Amino acid sequence: MSTIQTAIRESIVLLLGLAVVAAASAIIGDAGDGASLAVAIVMPIGFCLFRAAVVRPACWHISGLRRLGYKIVVAAALVLLLVFEMGVEMFFGAGNLPIEVWVILAATGAAYLLLFCLAQYLGCGRAELHATTPPV
């Protein structure tokens, strides 16, 4: 899978996460502070745990050091996804937030995409990564 395909797939993951946030906010509505806080914590964690369960490297015949790098980068990307989801969940529907808050959340989402693309690069050897490129 190419880096562009990975970026598109992970962008869809971010959009699905936003849909989960919107659905949770619509379901909980104005139920109270305790319920809102529980949803703001539980829903993003569940989404990120599901995402972590389906992550697989592109190639398994890579060196141990490269596989370790892949796992570290994927873990960092999933932490960023969790921060992004929790931030959006907490600030979804809140009025009068400064633009800096949304810029930080957007940067967190972009960093997630970049780290996942880096993980895709690390999870596959160079020969497999460029195998779809026609010879010059």
Secondary structure, 3 states (H helix, E strand, C coil): CCHHHHHHHHHHHHHHHHHHHHHHHHHHCCCCHHHHHHHHHHHHHHHHHHHHHHCCCCCCCCCHHHHHHHHHHHHHHHHHHHHHHHHHHHHCCCCCCCHHHHHHHHHHHHHHHHHHHHHHHHCCCHHHHCCCCCCC
